[in-house]
Amino acid sequence: MTYSVVIVEDEVEVAQLLAQYLLLPHGVAGRQQGARQTLRQGQYQVVGIAGNLATAKALLSAINADLILLDIHLPDGNGLDLLNELRREEMKSEVMLLTAAKEVETLEKAMQLGACDFLVKPLMLNRLDQALARFEARQQCLSDADEVTQSMVDTLFGLQEQLKAPVRLPKGVDQLTLQKILKAFKANIGTAFTAQQMGDLVGVSRSTARRYLEYLLEAEQVSADQSYGSIGRPERCYKMTSS
């Protein structure tokens, strides 16, 4: 899918950088982000560039762009006023605002007017790439959907990324040891372990293993049952729940 883009930016160098990045992302960004951006190459068509509000209005009256990259401070006015007009006219273009303004009120107004993203100058290309990736996900989601689902809504409102974000672990639980314990469970599918057995397996003390196992139990990644040893002392056994 190819997306049409209009750039409204009075700084010629910035407008050119944006246009080049959209058309040839790999060439502008260098090799570090090449894999992601090479996949995106050819997805965007810059159909117009305007350096002021008057030109932008004339351009947008003739073109229904999928995406508008809009500077806020322009020589003949404020980009937020243009965004307000576009919304009153019910233009469906997504709008990313570009600005050096640091006022919180500007951000609040942008959110009220439905800007899909807000990029602070000087622009960081990796941040722009993230914004474009979110735009693409929303566009793809809307084009593929037959009806509204929660997954669709989460994608459109940016909740999927939040849900995928790493969860902050409680004090005393580190990611490395946790992954060792999870790996031990996965390597022994269906096997139940006591805290002592798991500790011996991954090389930690019984009390440490028990702390991690109780964390996984609370997270509902394992289940627990009572086991009675040879002398009748009950001890918890932990088993990974089926996904």
Backbone bond lengths (Angstrom), bond angles and torsions (degrees), N, CA, C in turn:
res aa  C-N    CA-C-N  psi(-1)  N-CA   C-N-CA  omega(-1)  CA-C   N-CA-C  phi
1 M - - - 1.461 - - 1.519 109.65 -
2 T 1.344 116.62 135.94 1.459 122.00 178.53 1.515 109.77 -108.39
3 Y 1.333 115.69 134.68 1.459 121.07 -177.92 1.523 109.46 -109.85
4 S 1.326 115.68 133.55 1.464 120.64 177.59 1.522 109.61 -86.56
5 V 1.324 115.97 139.53 1.463 121.61 -175.09 1.517 110.86 -131.66
6 V 1.330 115.50 136.73 1.463 122.11 170.73 1.521 107.33 -114.69
7 I 1.322 116.73 130.86 1.468 122.65 178.73 1.525 108.72 -106.71
8 V 1.321 116.44 123.06 1.468 121.67 176.86 1.518 106.93 -115.21
9 E 1.309 116.00 100.78 1.472 121.94 -172.20 1.527 108.91 -155.40
10 D 1.354 116.98 125.14 1.458 119.67 -176.08 1.527 113.41 -84.16
11 E 1.337 118.08 -17.40 1.461 120.25 176.04 1.527 108.79 -83.82
12 V 1.320 115.48 111.93 1.465 120.78 -173.59 1.526 111.61 -58.07
13 E 1.340 116.74 -42.04 1.465 120.07 -178.27 1.528 111.36 -62.75
14 V 1.333 116.15 -41.05 1.468 120.34 -179.99 1.522 110.20 -67.67
15 A 1.328 116.89 -43.26 1.468 120.67 179.21 1.522 110.81 -60.69
16 Q 1.331 116.53 -42.31 1.461 120.83 179.45 1.526 111.43 -66.22
17 L 1.335 115.86 -40.55 1.466 119.72 178.28 1.520 110.62 -61.56
18 L 1.321 116.82 -44.72 1.469 120.93 179.62 1.533 110.75 -62.16
19 A 1.314 116.07 -45.46 1.462 120.12 -179.32 1.520 111.08 -62.45
20 Q 1.319 116.66 -44.90 1.463 120.56 179.71 1.527 111.30 -64.95
21 Y 1.319 115.41 -39.53 1.460 119.53 -178.51 1.527 111.49 -66.43
22 L 1.322 116.33 -38.55 1.460 120.10 178.47 1.522 111.47 -68.49
23 L 1.311 116.33 -37.96 1.462 120.17 -177.23 1.523 112.65 -84.26
24 L 1.327 116.70 -39.07 1.468 121.50 -177.61 1.518 109.76 -134.17
25 P 1.337 118.27 67.90 1.465 120.86 -175.37 1.519 113.83 -58.96
26 H 1.326 117.62 -38.54 1.463 120.52 -177.28 1.526 110.81 -67.28
27 G 1.313 115.46 -39.20 1.452 119.42 -178.76 1.515 113.25 -68.40
28 V 1.326 117.78 -31.86 1.456 121.51 -179.04 1.510 111.43 -82.90
29 A 1.342 117.19 -41.95 1.467 120.62 -172.21 1.517 113.60 -84.81
30 G 1.318 117.72 -18.35 1.459 118.95 -177.27 1.513 111.16 89.77
31 R 1.325 116.44 -166.30 1.458 120.73 -170.05 1.520 115.06 -85.28
32 Q 1.322 118.30 -21.77 1.453 119.80 -171.40 1.516 113.02 -60.92
33 Q 1.342 117.41 -39.09 1.453 120.35 -177.83 1.523 110.92 -107.64
34 G 1.296 117.18 19.76 1.456 121.40 -170.75 1.507 116.43 -58.35
35 A 1.338 118.10 -42.26 1.465 120.41 -174.59 1.515 111.80 -60.77
36 R 1.320 116.59 -48.42 1.464 120.71 -179.56 1.518 111.31 -64.60
37 Q 1.321 116.82 -41.87 1.445 120.56 -173.60 1.519 112.85 -79.69
38 T 1.336 116.81 -28.75 1.458 118.49 176.60 1.528 110.27 -63.77
39 L 1.325 116.13 -35.26 1.461 120.06 176.39 1.522 110.98 -63.17
40 R 1.342 116.02 -30.54 1.454 120.79 -177.32 1.515 112.54 -85.58
41 Q 1.312 117.31 -16.92 1.458 120.40 -175.72 1.520 110.70 -58.40
42 G 1.334 116.17 130.32 1.455 120.86 -179.16 1.513 113.54 92.69
43 Q 1.347 117.98 -4.61 1.464 120.62 -179.03 1.518 112.87 -81.77
44 Y 1.329 117.12 -17.94 1.458 120.01 -174.76 1.524 111.51 -118.87
45 Q 1.323 114.52 140.56 1.460 121.24 176.31 1.528 107.59 -125.15
46 V 1.320 116.50 113.22 1.461 120.87 178.40 1.527 107.77 -78.69
47 V 1.327 116.14 109.13 1.470 120.71 -173.85 1.523 112.41 -97.01
48 G 1.331 117.35 -6.54 1.454 118.87 177.89 1.514 112.08 -175.40
49 I 1.330 115.67 148.10 1.463 122.40 175.43 1.523 107.96 -130.17
50 A 1.331 116.24 129.77 1.462 121.30 179.47 1.519 109.35 -124.83
51 G 1.335 115.71 140.30 1.452 120.30 -179.28 1.507 114.04 -102.11
52 N 1.340 116.82 0.33 1.460 120.55 178.93 1.526 109.91 -155.48
53 L 1.331 116.08 171.77 1.471 120.30 -176.62 1.522 112.30 -65.70
54 A 1.324 116.93 -42.08 1.466 119.86 -176.99 1.524 111.18 -59.14
55 T 1.326 115.65 -46.79 1.469 119.78 179.12 1.520 110.57 -65.95
56 A 1.325 116.47 -39.14 1.461 120.74 -179.89 1.528 110.93 -62.54
57 K 1.338 116.87 -43.16 1.468 120.40 -179.82 1.521 110.92 -62.92
58 A 1.325 116.27 -43.65 1.463 120.28 179.21 1.523 110.81 -63.44
59 L 1.322 115.49 -40.95 1.461 121.15 -178.90 1.529 111.04 -65.84
60 L 1.325 115.61 -45.90 1.468 120.10 -175.69 1.525 112.39 -75.96
61 S 1.312 117.59 -16.89 1.468 119.48 174.81 1.521 110.85 -73.86
62 A 1.340 115.73 -19.72 1.463 120.44 -178.73 1.522 113.12 -106.02
63 I 1.339 116.70 -16.36 1.466 120.91 -174.72 1.522 110.81 -127.60
64 N 1.298 116.69 129.69 1.468 121.41 172.53 1.523 107.90 -97.99
65 A 1.305 115.90 88.94 1.466 120.64 -176.87 1.525 110.47 -79.15
66 D 1.321 115.57 148.94 1.468 119.64 175.05 1.523 110.73 -72.25
67 L 1.339 115.82 -34.75 1.456 120.92 -175.66 1.526 109.84 -139.74
68 I 1.344 114.92 137.29 1.463 121.07 176.03 1.526 108.37 -121.07
69 L 1.318 116.90 124.13 1.458 122.44 172.71 1.517 106.10 -97.22
70 L 1.328 116.96 109.40 1.465 122.18 -166.61 1.523 112.62 -119.82
71 D 1.334 115.51 118.29 1.464 120.64 173.96 1.532 108.13 -73.75
72 I 1.321 116.79 149.28 1.471 119.57 -179.85 1.525 111.38 -87.05
73 H 1.325 117.83 -48.31 1.461 120.59 -177.93 1.524 109.98 -92.46
74 L 1.334 115.09 106.91 1.464 121.92 -179.04 1.527 109.26 -117.63
75 P 1.326 118.77 159.30 1.461 121.49 -174.64 1.525 114.58 -58.11
76 D 1.335 117.61 -32.38 1.464 120.86 -176.23 1.529 113.47 -114.43
77 G 1.335 117.18 20.04 1.461 117.60 177.33 1.516 113.11 156.53
78 N 1.320 114.48 -166.35 1.461 121.84 -174.58 1.523 110.11 -111.14
79 G 1.321 116.02 132.17 1.462 120.21 -179.89 1.518 113.49 -61.66
80 L 1.325 116.94 -27.25 1.468 119.95 178.18 1.529 111.28 -64.70
81 D 1.344 116.41 -32.06 1.468 119.50 176.67 1.526 110.52 -66.41
82 L 1.336 115.66 -38.34 1.467 119.26 176.89 1.522 109.94 -66.18
83 L 1.309 117.62 -42.98 1.465 120.74 178.36 1.522 110.55 -60.16
84 N 1.315 116.87 -40.58 1.461 121.18 178.06 1.523 110.88 -60.97
85 E 1.337 116.57 -42.86 1.471 120.96 178.02 1.526 110.91 -62.88
86 L 1.327 116.27 -43.05 1.465 120.07 -179.12 1.517 110.88 -61.46
87 R 1.316 116.79 -38.24 1.466 119.91 179.74 1.525 111.15 -71.16
88 R 1.318 116.83 -37.17 1.471 119.38 177.55 1.529 110.87 -64.40
89 E 1.323 114.85 -33.64 1.469 119.76 178.63 1.521 112.27 -83.85
90 E 1.350 115.80 0.72 1.471 123.31 178.23 1.526 112.77 61.08
91 M 1.326 115.62 32.04 1.468 119.12 174.50 1.512 108.88 -69.81
92 K 1.312 117.14 131.93 1.458 121.91 -172.58 1.532 114.42 -87.81
93 S 1.312 117.68 -0.25 1.465 120.37 -179.68 1.527 110.82 -56.63
94 E 1.328 115.74 139.18 1.459 119.08 171.40 1.524 107.49 -80.77
95 V 1.327 116.43 143.32 1.457 120.90 -175.21 1.518 110.12 -125.29
96 M 1.337 115.68 123.38 1.459 122.01 171.89 1.517 107.10 -104.42
97 L 1.322 116.53 124.97 1.458 120.64 -179.76 1.517 111.30 -89.84
98 L 1.326 115.68 139.95 1.462 122.96 178.50 1.522 106.97 -118.31
99 T 1.305 118.14 128.13 1.452 118.75 -177.25 1.525 113.24 -159.73
100 A 1.331 113.64 152.52 1.458 119.92 171.16 1.520 109.52 -98.33
101 A 1.341 116.10 -2.03 1.467 120.58 -178.82 1.525 109.93 -68.14
102 K 1.311 115.65 138.89 1.460 120.89 -178.59 1.536 112.01 -111.86
103 E 1.340 117.64 2.15 1.459 120.42 -177.07 1.527 110.94 -71.49
104 V 1.322 114.98 132.43 1.463 120.16 178.95 1.528 110.62 -62.50
105 E 1.339 117.13 -33.35 1.464 120.71 -179.50 1.527 111.39 -60.96
106 T 1.327 116.17 -33.65 1.469 120.23 178.55 1.519 110.55 -65.85
107 L 1.334 116.38 -42.73 1.457 120.74 177.75 1.525 110.45 -64.37
108 E 1.327 116.62 -43.23 1.471 120.28 179.68 1.522 110.84 -59.81
109 K 1.342 116.64 -43.89 1.465 120.74 179.36 1.522 110.82 -64.27
110 A 1.321 116.67 -40.59 1.470 120.82 179.15 1.528 110.71 -61.07
111 M 1.321 116.54 -42.02 1.460 120.85 178.99 1.523 110.87 -65.82
112 Q 1.331 117.26 -40.84 1.458 121.38 179.57 1.524 111.64 -62.85
113 L 1.338 115.75 -33.46 1.462 120.31 -178.57 1.524 112.77 -87.70
114 G 1.322 116.98 1.78 1.457 119.96 173.41 1.518 116.04 83.35
115 A 1.334 117.38 27.32 1.469 118.96 173.87 1.523 108.86 -63.80
116 C 1.323 117.16 138.02 1.470 119.82 -177.32 1.514 112.17 -82.49
117 D 1.353 117.36 -18.50 1.463 120.45 176.66 1.515 108.70 -162.75
118 F 1.326 114.94 164.86 1.462 121.57 -173.83 1.523 106.46 -140.00
119 L 1.326 116.91 107.96 1.452 121.57 -175.25 1.520 110.36 -107.88
120 V 1.324 115.91 122.08 1.455 121.82 -175.93 1.523 110.13 -90.26
121 K 1.316 115.99 131.93 1.465 121.85 176.97 1.525 109.92 -79.27
122 P 1.336 118.67 150.06 1.469 126.00 -2.50 1.522 111.40 -67.72
123 L 1.327 115.53 137.62 1.456 121.16 -174.45 1.523 111.84 -67.59
124 M 1.319 115.19 139.23 1.461 121.93 172.99 1.523 107.40 -105.00
125 L 1.317 116.84 123.73 1.458 120.69 -174.52 1.529 112.80 -62.96
126 N 1.335 117.40 -34.41 1.462 118.24 179.28 1.531 110.75 -67.56
127 R 1.339 116.47 -33.50 1.475 119.83 176.99 1.524 110.36 -70.87
128 L 1.322 117.18 -39.27 1.463 120.86 175.59 1.518 110.15 -61.53
129 D 1.318 116.51 -40.57 1.460 120.33 179.36 1.524 111.21 -62.59
130 Q 1.331 117.13 -39.31 1.469 120.96 176.17 1.520 110.75 -62.12
131 A 1.329 116.29 -42.65 1.457 120.61 179.70 1.528 110.77 -62.99
132 L 1.320 116.14 -41.22 1.470 120.17 178.97 1.529 111.14 -66.94
133 A 1.333 116.74 -37.71 1.463 120.24 179.05 1.527 110.20 -63.35
134 R 1.337 117.24 -40.24 1.466 120.68 178.08 1.525 110.47 -66.35
135 F 1.324 116.08 -40.70 1.463 120.83 177.16 1.524 110.75 -58.83
136 E 1.332 115.93 -47.17 1.466 120.75 -179.82 1.524 111.27 -61.68
137 A 1.337 116.62 -40.50 1.468 120.37 -179.99 1.523 110.65 -63.27
138 R 1.325 116.32 -41.37 1.468 119.54 178.94 1.519 111.05 -65.83
139 Q 1.319 116.58 -45.10 1.462 120.47 -179.52 1.523 111.63 -62.10
140 Q 1.329 116.30 -43.82 1.456 121.11 179.75 1.520 110.60 -64.64
141 C 1.322 115.28 -40.48 1.457 120.53 -179.58 1.523 110.90 -61.65
142 L 1.308 117.13 -45.48 1.465 121.19 -179.11 1.525 111.96 -67.96
143 S 1.328 116.80 -36.59 1.468 119.24 -178.66 1.523 112.31 -73.22
144 D 1.338 116.63 -27.74 1.466 120.59 -177.52 1.521 113.86 -89.80
145 A 1.322 116.88 -19.87 1.469 120.19 -170.40 1.525 112.67 -78.49
146 D 1.324 115.53 137.65 1.465 121.81 172.88 1.522 110.64 -98.62
147 E 1.318 115.93 -27.46 1.460 121.19 179.11 1.528 108.83 -152.92
148 V 1.318 115.37 165.60 1.461 120.52 -178.14 1.523 110.11 -76.58
149 T 1.339 115.85 127.99 1.461 121.89 173.40 1.526 107.90 -126.55
150 Q 1.340 116.81 164.01 1.458 119.20 179.87 1.526 110.94 -64.39
151 S 1.329 116.72 -37.55 1.459 120.45 178.68 1.527 110.82 -61.79
152 M 1.327 115.74 -40.63 1.463 120.69 177.88 1.526 110.67 -63.17
153 V 1.320 116.12 -45.76 1.469 120.75 179.65 1.517 110.78 -61.70
154 D 1.335 116.85 -42.64 1.461 121.02 -179.80 1.520 111.30 -62.43
155 T 1.323 116.96 -37.70 1.456 120.77 177.60 1.521 110.70 -66.59
156 L 1.326 116.91 -45.79 1.452 121.26 -177.39 1.524 112.47 -64.88
157 F 1.327 116.40 -34.73 1.453 120.02 -177.83 1.528 113.03 -97.01
158 G 1.343 116.26 10.37 1.448 120.16 174.74 1.501 114.97 74.59
159 L 1.359 117.90 18.10 1.456 120.19 -177.26 1.515 112.65 -82.49
160 Q 1.337 117.48 -21.86 1.459 119.91 -178.16 1.523 110.50 -61.24
161 E 1.341 117.06 -40.64 1.460 120.19 -179.33 1.521 110.61 -66.32
162 Q 1.344 116.14 -36.52 1.457 119.11 177.92 1.519 110.69 -66.42
163 L 1.340 115.57 -39.23 1.465 118.93 -178.89 1.521 111.37 -67.90
164 K 1.345 116.08 -28.57 1.461 120.40 -179.33 1.525 112.59 -86.06
165 A 1.331 116.21 -10.87 1.461 119.25 -177.85 1.517 110.58 -64.37
166 P 1.329 117.24 144.81 1.452 119.45 -179.33 1.522 112.09 -61.81
167 V 1.322 115.78 136.95 1.456 120.95 -179.98 1.524 109.35 -79.01
168 R 1.327 116.98 137.81 1.459 120.37 177.88 1.520 108.94 -71.00
169 L 1.309 116.23 124.56 1.454 121.11 -177.75 1.519 110.72 -80.83
170 P 1.332 116.94 148.06 1.462 119.77 178.78 1.521 111.19 -68.97
171 K 1.328 115.84 163.25 1.450 121.58 179.33 1.528 110.07 -59.43
172 G 1.336 116.51 135.18 1.456 120.85 179.83 1.515 114.14 92.03
173 V 1.345 116.88 -1.78 1.470 121.31 178.26 1.523 107.89 -123.46
174 D 1.338 116.36 114.20 1.460 119.30 178.91 1.519 110.38 -107.41
175 Q 1.319 115.19 154.28 1.459 121.95 -173.21 1.529 112.42 -63.12
176 L 1.333 117.81 -38.11 1.459 121.17 -176.36 1.524 111.94 -64.09
177 T 1.335 116.63 -49.34 1.468 119.90 179.57 1.519 110.90 -66.78
178 L 1.317 116.08 -37.85 1.464 120.03 178.99 1.523 110.59 -60.92
179 Q 1.319 116.74 -42.49 1.465 120.19 179.69 1.526 111.49 -66.84
180 K 1.330 117.74 -34.33 1.471 121.05 176.50 1.524 110.53 -62.47
181 I 1.314 116.48 -42.71 1.471 120.73 -179.67 1.527 110.63 -68.06
182 L 1.319 116.86 -42.57 1.465 119.76 177.92 1.526 110.90 -63.57
183 K 1.332 115.93 -38.48 1.473 120.28 178.45 1.527 110.70 -64.78
184 A 1.337 116.12 -37.71 1.468 120.22 178.32 1.521 110.78 -64.39
185 F 1.314 117.34 -41.36 1.468 120.97 177.47 1.534 110.61 -62.56
186 K 1.346 115.42 -45.54 1.461 119.50 -176.50 1.525 112.19 -67.99
187 A 1.329 116.16 -27.58 1.469 120.06 178.21 1.523 111.67 -79.90
188 N 1.323 115.83 -12.39 1.465 120.68 -179.86 1.525 109.85 -131.85
189 I 1.331 114.31 59.97 1.448 120.69 -176.07 1.538 110.87 -55.50
190 G 1.321 115.52 131.24 1.463 120.54 177.25 1.516 114.51 87.18
191 T 1.325 117.64 -6.15 1.460 121.02 -178.17 1.517 110.81 -91.43
192 A 1.339 115.58 136.61 1.460 121.26 176.52 1.530 109.09 -98.54
193 F 1.316 116.25 139.84 1.462 121.37 -177.92 1.520 110.70 -124.00
194 T 1.314 115.90 141.86 1.454 120.06 167.08 1.526 107.32 -81.72
195 A 1.315 116.43 168.32 1.457 120.08 178.13 1.526 110.67 -61.46
196 Q 1.329 116.74 -38.18 1.459 120.34 179.76 1.529 110.70 -65.15
197 Q 1.335 116.16 -44.78 1.457 120.31 -179.39 1.531 111.36 -63.07
198 M 1.321 116.22 -42.94 1.471 119.40 179.36 1.516 110.20 -67.51
199 G 1.307 117.52 -40.10 1.461 120.48 178.23 1.516 111.62 -59.61
200 D 1.359 116.48 -44.81 1.465 120.77 178.20 1.524 111.15 -62.51
201 L 1.337 115.77 -36.47 1.462 120.79 -175.73 1.530 112.15 -69.43
202 V 1.333 116.59 -39.94 1.462 119.14 -175.58 1.526 112.83 -103.84
203 G 1.328 117.26 -4.08 1.455 120.43 175.39 1.509 115.47 84.48
204 V 1.340 116.69 37.27 1.467 120.45 175.20 1.523 108.43 -129.35
205 S 1.321 116.52 169.80 1.459 119.99 -179.41 1.524 111.09 -73.13
206 R 1.320 114.93 163.75 1.468 120.41 179.49 1.525 111.11 -59.49
207 S 1.351 116.63 -43.26 1.463 120.08 -177.96 1.528 111.58 -66.66
208 T 1.343 115.80 -36.95 1.465 119.21 177.37 1.523 110.78 -66.30
209 A 1.321 116.07 -45.58 1.463 120.16 179.39 1.522 110.36 -60.46
210 R 1.330 116.02 -41.22 1.465 119.63 -179.68 1.534 110.83 -62.69
211 R 1.326 117.43 -38.11 1.469 120.62 178.99 1.528 110.80 -61.46
212 Y 1.328 116.35 -43.26 1.462 120.21 179.65 1.527 111.49 -69.89
213 L 1.314 116.04 -39.44 1.470 120.10 179.88 1.528 111.21 -65.86
214 E 1.309 116.58 -37.23 1.465 120.09 177.60 1.531 110.63 -68.86
215 Y 1.328 116.12 -34.67 1.468 119.89 175.70 1.530 110.19 -63.59
216 L 1.338 116.37 -45.27 1.466 120.21 179.15 1.521 111.73 -66.53
217 L 1.315 116.24 -32.00 1.458 120.59 176.84 1.529 110.22 -65.73
218 E 1.315 115.58 -44.08 1.464 120.14 178.65 1.523 111.39 -65.20
219 A 1.340 116.02 -33.38 1.463 121.15 178.55 1.527 112.09 -81.66
220 E 1.332 116.25 1.26 1.471 123.82 177.90 1.523 112.82 62.49
221 Q 1.343 115.87 29.13 1.460 119.65 175.58 1.527 111.33 -94.07
222 V 1.336 115.87 -17.36 1.460 120.61 173.24 1.524 108.51 -134.21
223 S 1.326 115.17 160.58 1.462 121.08 173.66 1.529 107.62 -114.71
224 A 1.301 116.18 163.28 1.467 119.83 -177.76 1.520 110.20 -132.38
225 D 1.330 115.26 147.24 1.456 121.63 177.53 1.521 107.98 -142.85
226 Q 1.309 116.07 156.95 1.452 120.16 179.02 1.533 110.35 -84.82
227 S 1.311 115.02 137.40 1.460 120.55 176.50 1.523 107.64 -126.39
228 Y 1.337 117.02 141.60 1.461 121.49 -178.77 1.527 109.89 -109.61
229 G 1.318 114.93 123.89 1.461 120.14 179.98 1.511 111.54 -76.67
230 S 1.323 115.16 -172.35 1.469 120.75 -175.56 1.521 112.33 -66.66
231 I 1.332 116.69 -25.02 1.456 118.35 179.66 1.538 111.34 -101.03
232 G 1.332 115.79 10.82 1.443 120.03 174.19 1.519 115.96 84.42
233 R 1.325 117.97 6.12 1.457 120.73 -179.57 1.527 109.66 -81.03
234 P 1.339 118.63 122.21 1.466 120.15 -178.11 1.530 111.43 -71.97
235 E 1.299 116.11 142.88 1.451 120.99 178.04 1.521 108.89 -145.21
236 R 1.297 115.84 140.43 1.458 119.91 -178.97 1.523 111.36 -73.35
237 C 1.339 114.44 138.19 1.460 121.32 172.48 1.520 107.98 -116.56
238 Y 1.325 116.62 135.09 1.459 121.93 -175.79 1.522 110.47 -111.86
239 K 1.314 115.07 138.24 1.460 120.93 -177.55 1.530 108.83 -137.88
240 M 1.312 115.75 135.97 1.467 118.72 -178.65 1.525 110.21 -67.20
241 T 1.330 115.56 133.90 1.467 120.24 178.98 1.517 109.04 -74.84
242 S 1.304 116.10 149.29 1.459 120.38 178.16 1.507 109.20 -73.01
243 S 1.344 116.70 137.73 1.475 120.87 -178.35 1.507 110.85 -85.50
